[in-house]
Amino acid sequence: MMSYGPILLETWRQTGLLVGKVLRGAKPADLPVEQPTKFELVINLKTAKALGLTIPPSVLGRADQVIE
């Protein structure tokens, strides 16, 4: 019904950059551990309605994506 987490496209992009560094000769142990910095909130209203739940407008306003 609701999901809040890192933007997967951004995570895959960062993974590609790290793989590129390794392929160019960097040692994996020398690469820093990086945490996501961009997150998204997705709300599925169809599922919420099926469960009989009402999502407050203030929460809907903060959502990056609303599935009707």
PDB file of N, H, CA, C and O in Angstrom:
ATOM      1  N   MET A   1       0.820  -1.174   0.000  1.00  0.00           N
ATOM      2  CA  MET A   1       0.000   0.000   0.000  1.00  0.00           C
ATOM      3  C   MET A   1       0.875   1.253   0.000  1.00  0.00           C
ATOM      4  O   MET A   1       0.590   2.200  -0.733  1.00  0.00           O
ATOM      5  N   MET A   2       1.932   1.272   0.809  1.00  0.00           N
ATOM      6  H   MET A   2       2.163   0.503   1.405  1.00  0.00           H
ATOM      7  CA  MET A   2       2.856   2.412   0.831  1.00  0.00           C
ATOM      8  C   MET A   2       4.282   1.887   0.830  1.00  0.00           C
ATOM      9  O   MET A   2       4.590   0.859   1.433  1.00  0.00           O
ATOM     10  N   SER A   3       5.131   2.613   0.142  1.00  0.00           N
ATOM     11  H   SER A   3       4.880   3.448  -0.348  1.00  0.00           H
ATOM     12  CA  SER A   3       6.538   2.242   0.086  1.00  0.00           C
ATOM     13  C   SER A   3       7.383   3.503   0.213  1.00  0.00           C
ATOM     14  O   SER A   3       7.135   4.499  -0.466  1.00  0.00           O
ATOM     15  N   TYR A   4       8.377   3.451   1.085  1.00  0.00           N
ATOM     16  H   TYR A   4       8.578   2.641   1.637  1.00  0.00           H
ATOM     17  CA  TYR A   4       9.310   4.553   1.223  1.00  0.00           C
ATOM     18  C   TYR A   4      10.703   3.962   1.202  1.00  0.00           C
ATOM     19  O   TYR A   4      11.057   3.157   2.064  1.00  0.00           O
ATOM     20  N   GLY A   5      11.489   4.355   0.225  1.00  0.00           N
ATOM     21  H   GLY A   5      11.202   5.009  -0.476  1.00  0.00           H
ATOM     22  CA  GLY A   5      12.834   3.815   0.125  1.00  0.00           C
ATOM     23  C   GLY A   5      13.641   4.538  -0.930  1.00  0.00           C
ATOM     24  O   GLY A   5      13.173   5.487  -1.559  1.00  0.00           O
ATOM     25  N   PRO A   6      14.868   4.067  -1.110  1.00  0.00           N
ATOM     26  CA  PRO A   6      15.735   4.720  -2.084  1.00  0.00           C
ATOM     27  C   PRO A   6      15.175   4.578  -3.499  1.00  0.00           C
ATOM     28  O   PRO A   6      14.514   3.592  -3.825  1.00  0.00           O
ATOM     29  N   ILE A   7      15.452   5.574  -4.326  1.00  0.00           N
ATOM     30  H   ILE A   7      15.989   6.375  -4.062  1.00  0.00           H
ATOM     31  CA  ILE A   7      15.038   5.537  -5.724  1.00  0.00           C
ATOM     32  C   ILE A   7      15.910   4.498  -6.424  1.00  0.00           C
ATOM     33  O   ILE A   7      17.128   4.660  -6.498  1.00  0.00           O
ATOM     34  N   LEU A   8      15.299   3.441  -6.934  1.00  0.00           N
ATOM     35  H   LEU A   8      14.310   3.309  -6.874  1.00  0.00           H
ATOM     36  CA  LEU A   8      16.064   2.334  -7.497  1.00  0.00           C
ATOM     37  C   LEU A   8      16.896   2.751  -8.700  1.00  0.00           C
ATOM     38  O   LEU A   8      18.020   2.276  -8.861  1.00  0.00           O
ATOM     39  N   LEU A   9      16.376   3.616  -9.534  1.00  0.00           N
ATOM     40  H   LEU A   9      15.462   4.001  -9.403  1.00  0.00           H
ATOM     41  CA  LEU A   9      17.134   4.065 -10.697  1.00  0.00           C
ATOM     42  C   LEU A   9      18.432   4.742 -10.264  1.00  0.00           C
ATOM     43  O   LEU A   9      19.477   4.541 -10.882  1.00  0.00           O
ATOM     44  N   GLU A  10      18.363   5.531  -9.220  1.00  0.00           N
ATOM     45  H   GLU A  10      17.513   5.694  -8.718  1.00  0.00           H
ATOM     46  CA  GLU A  10      19.561   6.200  -8.695  1.00  0.00           C
ATOM     47  C   GLU A  10      20.536   5.181  -8.103  1.00  0.00           C
ATOM     48  O   GLU A  10      21.750   5.322  -8.255  1.00  0.00           O
ATOM     49  N   THR A  11      20.009   4.158  -7.431  1.00  0.00           N
ATOM     50  H   THR A  11      19.023   4.044  -7.308  1.00  0.00           H
ATOM     51  CA  THR A  11      20.849   3.110  -6.858  1.00  0.00           C
ATOM     52  C   THR A  11      21.574   2.343  -7.957  1.00  0.00           C
ATOM     53  O   THR A  11      22.765   2.058  -7.835  1.00  0.00           O
ATOM     54  N   TRP A  12      20.859   2.009  -9.031  1.00  0.00           N
ATOM     55  H   TRP A  12      19.892   2.241  -9.130  1.00  0.00           H
ATOM     56  CA  TRP A  12      21.482   1.295 -10.150  1.00  0.00           C
ATOM     57  C   TRP A  12      22.545   2.154 -10.818  1.00  0.00           C
ATOM     58  O   TRP A  12      23.589   1.641 -11.223  1.00  0.00           O
ATOM     59  N   ARG A  13      22.292   3.466 -10.941  1.00  0.00           N
ATOM     60  H   ARG A  13      21.445   3.882 -10.612  1.00  0.00           H
ATOM     61  CA  ARG A  13      23.268   4.367 -11.544  1.00  0.00           C
ATOM     62  C   ARG A  13      24.556   4.373 -10.721  1.00  0.00           C
ATOM     63  O   ARG A  13      25.655   4.300 -11.270  1.00  0.00           O
ATOM     64  N   GLN A  14      24.407   4.461  -9.403  1.00  0.00           N
ATOM     65  H   GLN A  14      23.514   4.521  -8.957  1.00  0.00           H
ATOM     66  CA  GLN A  14      25.569   4.480  -8.524  1.00  0.00           C
ATOM     67  C   GLN A  14      26.315   3.149  -8.587  1.00  0.00           C
ATOM     68  O   GLN A  14      27.545   3.127  -8.538  1.00  0.00           O
ATOM     69  N   THR A  15      25.587   2.047  -8.695  1.00  0.00           N
ATOM     70  H   THR A  15      24.588   2.064  -8.735  1.00  0.00           H
ATOM     71  CA  THR A  15      26.216   0.735  -8.827  1.00  0.00           C
ATOM     72  C   THR A  15      27.057   0.680 -10.096  1.00  0.00           C
ATOM     73  O   THR A  15      28.175   0.166 -10.087  1.00  0.00           O
ATOM     74  N   GLY A  16      26.516   1.208 -11.181  1.00  0.00           N
ATOM     75  H   GLY A  16      25.607   1.625 -11.189  1.00  0.00           H
ATOM     76  CA  GLY A  16      27.256   1.239 -12.444  1.00  0.00           C
ATOM     77  C   GLY A  16      28.548   2.042 -12.329  1.00  0.00           C
ATOM     78  O   GLY A  16      29.577   1.652 -12.882  1.00  0.00           O
ATOM     79  N   LEU A  17      28.494   3.160 -11.613  1.00  0.00           N
ATOM     80  H   LEU A  17      27.659   3.477 -11.164  1.00  0.00           H
ATOM     81  CA  LEU A  17      29.709   3.961 -11.418  1.00  0.00           C
ATOM     82  C   LEU A  17      30.768   3.190 -10.634  1.00  0.00           C
ATOM     83  O   LEU A  17      31.953   3.249 -10.961  1.00  0.00           O
ATOM     84  N   LEU A  18      30.339   2.471  -9.606  1.00  0.00           N
ATOM     85  H   LEU A  18      29.376   2.423  -9.341  1.00  0.00           H
ATOM     86  CA  LEU A  18      31.289   1.686  -8.813  1.00  0.00           C
ATOM     87  C   LEU A  18      31.864   0.535  -9.624  1.00  0.00           C
ATOM     88  O   LEU A  18      33.057   0.249  -9.518  1.00  0.00           O
ATOM     89  N   VAL A  19      31.049  -0.129 -10.427  1.00  0.00           N
ATOM     90  H   VAL A  19      30.080   0.104 -10.513  1.00  0.00           H
ATOM     91  CA  VAL A  19      31.532  -1.217 -11.282  1.00  0.00           C
ATOM     92  C   VAL A  19      32.557  -0.664 -12.268  1.00  0.00           C
ATOM     93  O   VAL A  19      33.582  -1.295 -12.524  1.00  0.00           O
ATOM     94  N   GLY A  20      32.280   0.507 -12.814  1.00  0.00           N
ATOM     95  H   GLY A  20      31.447   1.019 -12.606  1.00  0.00           H
ATOM     96  CA  GLY A  20      33.227   1.135 -13.734  1.00  0.00           C
ATOM     97  C   GLY A  20      34.577   1.386 -13.083  1.00  0.00           C
ATOM     98  O   GLY A  20      35.615   1.186 -13.714  1.00  0.00           O
ATOM     99  N   LYS A  21      34.577   1.815 -11.842  1.00  0.00           N
ATOM    100  H   LYS A  21      33.734   1.976 -11.329  1.00  0.00           H
ATOM    101  CA  LYS A  21      35.828   2.050 -11.124  1.00  0.00           C
ATOM    102  C   LYS A  21      36.601   0.754 -10.934  1.00  0.00           C
ATOM    103  O   LYS A  21      37.822   0.725 -11.087  1.00  0.00           O
ATOM    104  N   VAL A  22      35.882  -0.325 -10.596  1.00  0.00           N
ATOM    105  H   VAL A  22      34.890  -0.301 -10.472  1.00  0.00           H
ATOM    106  CA  VAL A  22      36.535  -1.624 -10.402  1.00  0.00           C
ATOM    107  C   VAL A  22      37.112  -2.119 -11.733  1.00  0.00           C
ATOM    108  O   VAL A  22      38.226  -2.642 -11.769  1.00  0.00           O
ATOM    109  N   LEU A  23      36.365  -1.957 -12.816  1.00  0.00           N
ATOM    110  H   LEU A  23      35.460  -1.533 -12.787  1.00  0.00           H
ATOM    111  CA  LEU A  23      36.852  -2.404 -14.124  1.00  0.00           C
ATOM    112  C   LEU A  23      38.060  -1.594 -14.590  1.00  0.00           C
ATOM    113  O   LEU A  23      38.860  -2.075 -15.392  1.00  0.00           O
ATOM    114  N   ARG A  24      38.192  -0.373 -14.093  1.00  0.00           N
ATOM    115  H   ARG A  24      37.542   0.018 -13.441  1.00  0.00           H
ATOM    116  CA  ARG A  24      39.354   0.450 -14.439  1.00  0.00           C
ATOM    117  C   ARG A  24      40.543   0.188 -13.508  1.00  0.00           C
ATOM    118  O   ARG A  24      41.582   0.837 -13.630  1.00  0.00           O
ATOM    119  N   GLY A  25      40.390  -0.760 -12.582  1.00  0.00           N
ATOM    120  H   GLY A  25      39.546  -1.287 -12.483  1.00  0.00           H
ATOM    121  CA  GLY A  25      41.521  -1.173 -11.761  1.00  0.00           C
ATOM    122  C   GLY A  25      41.454  -0.835 -10.289  1.00  0.00           C
ATOM    123  O   GLY A  25      42.362  -1.199  -9.542  1.00  0.00           O
ATOM    124  N   ALA A  26      40.419  -0.155  -9.844  1.00  0.00           N
ATOM    125  H   ALA A  26      39.682   0.141 -10.451  1.00  0.00           H
ATOM    126  CA  ALA A  26      40.319   0.169  -8.417  1.00  0.00           C
ATOM    127  C   ALA A  26      40.049  -1.104  -7.611  1.00  0.00           C
ATOM    128  O   ALA A  26      39.339  -2.003  -8.063  1.00  0.00           O
ATOM    129  N   LYS A  27      40.617  -1.161  -6.437  1.00  0.00           N
ATOM    130  H   LYS A  27      41.194  -0.431  -6.070  1.00  0.00           H
ATOM    131  CA  LYS A  27      40.372  -2.298  -5.554  1.00  0.00           C
ATOM    132  C   LYS A  27      39.039  -2.083  -4.851  1.00  0.00           C
ATOM    133  O   LYS A  27      38.804  -1.013  -4.290  1.00  0.00           O
ATOM    134  N   PRO A  28      38.165  -3.084  -4.873  1.00  0.00           N
ATOM    135  CA  PRO A  28      36.860  -2.930  -4.209  1.00  0.00           C
ATOM    136  C   PRO A  28      36.982  -2.542  -2.735  1.00  0.00           C
ATOM    137  O   PRO A  28      36.152  -1.791  -2.224  1.00  0.00           O
ATOM    138  N   ALA A  29      38.001  -3.042  -2.054  1.00  0.00           N
ATOM    139  H   ALA A  29      38.676  -3.652  -2.469  1.00  0.00           H
ATOM    140  CA  ALA A  29      38.177  -2.738  -0.633  1.00  0.00           C
ATOM    141  C   ALA A  29      38.510  -1.264  -0.409  1.00  0.00           C
ATOM    142  O   ALA A  29      38.293  -0.738   0.683  1.00  0.00           O
ATOM    143  N   ASP A  30      39.037  -0.596  -1.437  1.00  0.00           N
ATOM    144  H   ASP A  30      39.213  -1.023  -2.324  1.00  0.00           H
ATOM    145  CA  ASP A  30      39.408   0.811  -1.307  1.00  0.00           C
ATOM    146  C   ASP A  30      38.250   1.760  -1.602  1.00  0.00           C
ATOM    147  O   ASP A  30      38.350   2.955  -1.325  1.00  0.00           O
ATOM    148  N   LEU A  31      37.163   1.253  -2.156  1.00  0.00           N
ATOM    149  H   LEU A  31      37.082   0.282  -2.381  1.00  0.00           H
ATOM    150  CA  LEU A  31      36.020   2.097  -2.499  1.00  0.00           C
ATOM    151  C   LEU A  31      35.180   2.371  -1.247  1.00  0.00           C
ATOM    152  O   LEU A  31      34.984   1.476  -0.424  1.00  0.00           O
ATOM    153  N   PRO A  32      34.697   3.572  -1.104  1.00  0.00           N
ATOM    154  CA  PRO A  32      33.897   3.889   0.088  1.00  0.00           C
ATOM    155  C   PRO A  32      32.515   3.242   0.037  1.00  0.00           C
ATOM    156  O   PRO A  32      31.956   3.016  -1.036  1.00  0.00           O
ATOM    157  N   VAL A  33      31.988   2.955   1.203  1.00  0.00           N
ATOM    158  H   VAL A  33      32.442   3.138   2.074  1.00  0.00           H
ATOM    159  CA  VAL A  33      30.609   2.477   1.303  1.00  0.00           C
ATOM    160  C   VAL A  33      29.706   3.704   1.165  1.00  0.00           C
ATOM    161  O   VAL A  33      29.870   4.690   1.883  1.00  0.00           O
ATOM    162  N   GLU A  34      28.769   3.633   0.249  1.00  0.00           N
ATOM    163  H   GLU A  34      28.636   2.832  -0.335  1.00  0.00           H
ATOM    164  CA  GLU A  34      27.898   4.778   0.015  1.00  0.00           C
ATOM    165  C   GLU A  34      26.463   4.421   0.357  1.00  0.00           C
ATOM    166  O   GLU A  34      26.005   3.307   0.102  1.00  0.00           O
ATOM    167  N   GLN A  35      25.766   5.382   0.938  1.00  0.00           N
ATOM    168  H   GLN A  35      26.138   6.287   1.145  1.00  0.00           H
ATOM    169  CA  GLN A  35      24.364   5.193   1.273  1.00  0.00           C
ATOM    170  C   GLN A  35      23.510   6.037   0.341  1.00  0.00           C
ATOM    171  O   GLN A  35      23.951   7.081  -0.140  1.00  0.00           O
ATOM    172  N   PRO A  36      22.286   5.585   0.085  1.00  0.00           N
ATOM    173  CA  PRO A  36      21.404   6.380  -0.776  1.00  0.00           C
ATOM    174  C   PRO A  36      21.144   7.757  -0.174  1.00  0.00           C
ATOM    175  O   PRO A  36      21.113   7.926   1.045  1.00  0.00           O
ATOM    176  N   THR A  37      20.958   8.734  -1.057  1.00  0.00           N
ATOM    177  H   THR A  37      20.984   8.597  -2.047  1.00  0.00           H
ATOM    178  CA  THR A  37      20.668  10.082  -0.597  1.00  0.00           C
ATOM    179  C   THR A  37      19.307  10.569  -1.100  1.00  0.00           C
ATOM    180  O   THR A  37      18.780  11.569  -0.614  1.00  0.00           O
ATOM    181  N   LYS A  38      18.749   9.857  -2.069  1.00  0.00           N
ATOM    182  H   LYS A  38      19.178   9.044  -2.464  1.00  0.00           H
ATOM    183  CA  LYS A  38      17.449  10.236  -2.625  1.00  0.00           C
ATOM    184  C   LYS A  38      16.443   9.130  -2.331  1.00  0.00           C
ATOM    185  O   LYS A  38      16.696   7.957  -2.606  1.00  0.00           O
ATOM    186  N   PHE A  39      15.306   9.513  -1.772  1.00  0.00           N
ATOM    187  H   PHE A  39      15.100  10.466  -1.549  1.00  0.00           H
ATOM    188  CA  PHE A  39      14.267   8.555  -1.405  1.00  0.00           C
ATOM    189  C   PHE A  39      12.944   8.983  -2.033  1.00  0.00           C
ATOM    190  O   PHE A  39      12.753  10.146  -2.388  1.00  0.00           O
ATOM    191  N   GLU A  40      12.031   8.013  -2.163  1.00  0.00           N
ATOM    192  H   GLU A  40      12.186   7.068  -1.874  1.00  0.00           H
ATOM    193  CA  GLU A  40      10.718   8.330  -2.708  1.00  0.00           C
ATOM    194  C   GLU A  40       9.625   7.639  -1.903  1.00  0.00           C
ATOM    195  O   GLU A  40       9.829   6.567  -1.334  1.00  0.00           O
ATOM    196  N   LEU A  41       8.464   8.277  -1.871  1.00  0.00           N
ATOM    197  H   LEU A  41       8.298   9.148  -2.334  1.00  0.00           H
ATOM    198  CA  LEU A  41       7.286   7.727  -1.212  1.00  0.00           C
ATOM    199  C   LEU A  41       6.251   7.428  -2.287  1.00  0.00           C
ATOM    200  O   LEU A  41       5.849   8.312  -3.043  1.00  0.00           O
ATOM    201  N   VAL A  42       5.826   6.169  -2.345  1.00  0.00           N
ATOM    202  H   VAL A  42       6.153   5.451  -1.730  1.00  0.00           H
ATOM    203  CA  VAL A  42       4.821   5.731  -3.318  1.00  0.00           C
ATOM    204  C   VAL A  42       3.620   5.206  -2.539  1.00  0.00           C
ATOM    205  O   VAL A  42       3.773   4.402  -1.619  1.00  0.00           O
ATOM    206  N   ILE A  43       2.428   5.663  -2.910  1.00  0.00           N
ATOM    207  H   ILE A  43       2.304   6.316  -3.657  1.00  0.00           H
ATOM    208  CA  ILE A  43       1.196   5.243  -2.240  1.00  0.00           C
ATOM    209  C   ILE A  43       0.269   4.614  -3.269  1.00  0.00           C
ATOM    210  O   ILE A  43       0.029   5.187  -4.332  1.00  0.00           O
ATOM    211  N   ASN A  44      -0.249   3.435  -2.950  1.00  0.00           N
ATOM    212  H   ASN A  44      -0.054   2.969  -2.087  1.00  0.00           H
ATOM    213  CA  ASN A  44      -1.196   2.745  -3.813  1.00  0.00           C
ATOM    214  C   ASN A  44      -2.594   2.931  -3.222  1.00  0.00           C
ATOM    215  O   ASN A  44      -2.979   2.241  -2.278  1.00  0.00           O
ATOM    216  N   LEU A  45      -3.342   3.868  -3.789  1.00  0.00           N
ATOM    217  H   LEU A  45      -3.030   4.429  -4.556  1.00  0.00           H
ATOM    218  CA  LEU A  45      -4.680   4.163  -3.273  1.00  0.00           C
ATOM    219  C   LEU A  45      -5.657   3.024  -3.524  1.00  0.00           C
ATOM    220  O   LEU A  45      -6.570   2.808  -2.726  1.00  0.00           O
ATOM    221  N   LYS A  46      -5.483   2.300  -4.609  1.00  0.00           N
ATOM    222  H   LYS A  46      -4.742   2.476  -5.257  1.00  0.00           H
ATOM    223  CA  LYS A  46      -6.382   1.180  -4.911  1.00  0.00           C
ATOM    224  C   LYS A  46      -6.312   0.135  -3.793  1.00  0.00           C
ATOM    225  O   LYS A  46      -7.339  -0.378  -3.349  1.00  0.00           O
ATOM    226  N   THR A  47      -5.106  -0.170  -3.348  1.00  0.00           N
ATOM    227  H   THR A  47      -4.271   0.247  -3.708  1.00  0.00           H
ATOM    228  CA  THR A  47      -4.939  -1.141  -2.255  1.00  0.00           C
ATOM    229  C   THR A  47      -5.486  -0.577  -0.946  1.00  0.00           C
ATOM    230  O   THR A  47      -6.135  -1.292  -0.183  1.00  0.00           O
ATOM    231  N   ALA A  48      -5.227   0.694  -0.690  1.00  0.00           N
ATOM    232  H   ALA A  48      -4.700   1.275  -1.311  1.00  0.00           H
ATOM    233  CA  ALA A  48      -5.736   1.317   0.546  1.00  0.00           C
ATOM    234  C   ALA A  48      -7.258   1.254   0.585  1.00  0.00           C
ATOM    235  O   ALA A  48      -7.840   0.922   1.617  1.00  0.00           O
ATOM    236  N   LYS A  49      -7.903   1.571  -0.533  1.00  0.00           N
ATOM    237  H   LYS A  49      -7.430   1.840  -1.371  1.00  0.00           H
ATOM    238  CA  LYS A  49      -9.369   1.525  -0.590  1.00  0.00           C
ATOM    239  C   LYS A  49      -9.883   0.099  -0.414  1.00  0.00           C
ATOM    240  O   LYS A  49     -10.906  -0.119   0.236  1.00  0.00           O
ATOM    241  N   ALA A  50      -9.171  -0.877  -0.996  1.00  0.00           N
ATOM    242  H   ALA A  50      -8.341  -0.700  -1.524  1.00  0.00           H
ATOM    243  CA  ALA A  50      -9.582  -2.287  -0.844  1.00  0.00           C
ATOM    244  C   ALA A  50      -9.504  -2.725   0.616  1.00  0.00           C
ATOM    245  O   ALA A  50     -10.270  -3.586   1.048  1.00  0.00           O
ATOM    246  N   LEU A  51      -8.583  -2.138   1.372  1.00  0.00           N
ATOM    247  H   LEU A  51      -7.961  -1.439   1.020  1.00  0.00           H
ATOM    248  CA  LEU A  51      -8.441  -2.458   2.790  1.00  0.00           C
ATOM    249  C   LEU A  51      -9.329  -1.587   3.674  1.00  0.00           C
ATOM    250  O   LEU A  51      -9.366  -1.758   4.892  1.00  0.00           O
ATOM    251  N   GLY A  52     -10.040  -0.655   3.051  1.00  0.00           N
ATOM    252  H   GLY A  52     -10.010  -0.516   2.061  1.00  0.00           H
ATOM    253  CA  GLY A  52     -10.924   0.224   3.802  1.00  0.00           C
ATOM    254  C   GLY A  52     -10.185   1.337   4.536  1.00  0.00           C
ATOM    255  O   GLY A  52     -10.679   1.858   5.536  1.00  0.00           O
ATOM    256  N   LEU A  53      -9.008   1.702   4.045  1.00  0.00           N
ATOM    257  H   LEU A  53      -8.606   1.279   3.233  1.00  0.00           H
ATOM    258  CA  LEU A  53      -8.211   2.736   4.693  1.00  0.00           C
ATOM    259  C   LEU A  53      -8.302   4.049   3.923  1.00  0.00           C
ATOM    260  O   LEU A  53      -8.449   4.060   2.701  1.00  0.00           O
ATOM    261  N   THR A  54      -8.214   5.129   4.643  1.00  0.00           N
ATOM    262  H   THR A  54      -8.095   5.120   5.636  1.00  0.00           H
ATOM    263  CA  THR A  54      -8.203   6.460   4.035  1.00  0.00           C
ATOM    264  C   THR A  54      -6.839   7.088   4.304  1.00  0.00           C
ATOM    265  O   THR A  54      -6.401   7.176   5.452  1.00  0.00           O
ATOM    266  N   ILE A  55      -6.184   7.517   3.255  1.00  0.00           N
ATOM    267  H   ILE A  55      -6.539   7.445   2.323  1.00  0.00           H
ATOM    268  CA  ILE A  55      -4.885   8.172   3.391  1.00  0.00           C
ATOM    269  C   ILE A  55      -5.137   9.679   3.519  1.00  0.00           C
ATOM    270  O   ILE A  55      -5.800  10.262   2.661  1.00  0.00           O
ATOM    271  N   PRO A  56      -4.625  10.312   4.567  1.00  0.00           N
ATOM    272  CA  PRO A  56      -4.848  11.752   4.751  1.00  0.00           C
ATOM    273  C   PRO A  56      -4.266  12.564   3.585  1.00  0.00           C
ATOM    274  O   PRO A  56      -3.222  12.210   3.037  1.00  0.00           O
ATOM    275  N   PRO A  57      -4.939  13.638   3.218  1.00  0.00           N
ATOM    276  CA  PRO A  57      -4.433  14.488   2.123  1.00  0.00           C
ATOM    277  C   PRO A  57      -3.018  15.013   2.372  1.00  0.00           C
ATOM    278  O   PRO A  57      -2.254  15.209   1.427  1.00  0.00           O
ATOM    279  N   SER A  58      -2.669  15.238   3.631  1.00  0.00           N
ATOM    280  H   SER A  58      -3.289  15.078   4.399  1.00  0.00           H
ATOM    281  CA  SER A  58      -1.323  15.728   3.929  1.00  0.00           C
ATOM    282  C   SER A  58      -0.257  14.697   3.553  1.00  0.00           C
ATOM    283  O   SER A  58       0.843  15.063   3.139  1.00  0.00           O
ATOM    284  N   VAL A  59      -0.579  13.415   3.698  1.00  0.00           N
ATOM    285  H   VAL A  59      -1.473  13.118   4.034  1.00  0.00           H
ATOM    286  CA  VAL A  59       0.362  12.354   3.309  1.00  0.00           C
ATOM    287  C   VAL A  59       0.381  12.217   1.789  1.00  0.00           C
ATOM    288  O   VAL A  59       1.445  12.058   1.191  1.00  0.00           O
ATOM    289  N   LEU A  60      -0.785  12.278   1.170  1.00  0.00           N
ATOM    290  H   LEU A  60      -1.649  12.408   1.655  1.00  0.00           H
ATOM    291  CA  LEU A  60      -0.853  12.195  -0.291  1.00  0.00           C
ATOM    292  C   LEU A  60      -0.074  13.338  -0.945  1.00  0.00           C
ATOM    293  O   LEU A  60       0.539  13.160  -1.998  1.00  0.00           O
ATOM    294  N   GLY A  61      -0.105  14.499  -0.318  1.00  0.00           N
ATOM    295  H   GLY A  61      -0.603  14.643   0.537  1.00  0.00           H
ATOM    296  CA  GLY A  61       0.623  15.644  -0.849  1.00  0.00           C
ATOM    297  C   GLY A  61       2.122  15.479  -0.813  1.00  0.00           C
ATOM    298  O   GLY A  61       2.837  16.093  -1.605  1.00  0.00           O
ATOM    299  N   ARG A  62       2.603  14.663   0.087  1.00  0.00           N
ATOM    300  H   ARG A  62       2.022  14.164   0.730  1.00  0.00           H
ATOM    301  CA  ARG A  62       4.055  14.436   0.205  1.00  0.00           C
ATOM    302  C   ARG A  62       4.542  13.302  -0.681  1.00  0.00           C
ATOM    303  O   ARG A  62       5.747  13.143  -0.875  1.00  0.00           O
ATOM    304  N   ALA A  63       3.625  12.513  -1.219  1.00  0.00           N
ATOM    305  H   ALA A  63       2.646  12.642  -1.061  1.00  0.00           H
ATOM    306  CA  ALA A  63       4.000  11.352  -2.027  1.00  0.00           C
ATOM    307  C   ALA A  63       4.625  11.774  -3.349  1.00  0.00           C
ATOM    308  O   ALA A  63       4.190  12.736  -3.982  1.00  0.00           O
ATOM    309  N   ASP A  64       5.647  11.039  -3.752  1.00  0.00           N
ATOM    310  H   ASP A  64       6.000  10.257  -3.238  1.00  0.00           H
ATOM    311  CA  ASP A  64       6.292  11.266  -5.046  1.00  0.00           C
ATOM    312  C   ASP A  64       5.450  10.653  -6.166  1.00  0.00           C
ATOM    313  O   ASP A  64       5.442  11.141  -7.296  1.00  0.00           O
ATOM    314  N   GLN A  65       4.745   9.576  -5.827  1.00  0.00           N
ATOM    315  H   GLN A  65       4.752   9.179  -4.909  1.00  0.00           H
ATOM    316  CA  GLN A  65       3.910   8.894  -6.816  1.00  0.00           C
ATOM    317  C   GLN A  65       2.674   8.331  -6.109  1.00  0.00           C
ATOM    318  O   GLN A  65       2.781   7.727  -5.042  1.00  0.00           O
ATOM    319  N   VAL A  66       1.505   8.535  -6.713  1.00  0.00           N
ATOM    320  H   VAL A  66       1.418   9.025  -7.580  1.00  0.00           H
ATOM    321  CA  VAL A  66       0.247   7.987  -6.191  1.00  0.00           C
ATOM    322  C   VAL A  66      -0.346   7.103  -7.264  1.00  0.00           C
ATOM    323  O   VAL A  66      -0.611   7.556  -8.378  1.00  0.00           O
ATOM    324  N   ILE A  67      -0.556   5.832  -6.928  1.00  0.00           N
ATOM    325  H   ILE A  67      -0.340   5.464  -6.023  1.00  0.00           H
ATOM    326  CA  ILE A  67      -1.163   4.887  -7.862  1.00  0.00           C
ATOM    327  C   ILE A  67      -2.653   4.847  -7.571  1.00  0.00           C
ATOM    328  O   ILE A  67      -3.077   4.501  -6.469  1.00  0.00           O
ATOM    329  N   GLU A  68      -3.439   5.206  -8.574  1.00  0.00           N
ATOM    330  H   GLU A  68      -3.095   5.487  -9.470  1.00  0.00           H
ATOM    331  CA  GLU A  68      -4.904   5.303  -8.395  1.00  0.00           C
ATOM    332  C   GLU A  68      -5.573   3.964  -8.568  1.00  0.00           C
ATOM    333  O   GLU A  68      -6.795   3.865  -8.452  1.00  0.00           O
TER     334      GLU A  68
END
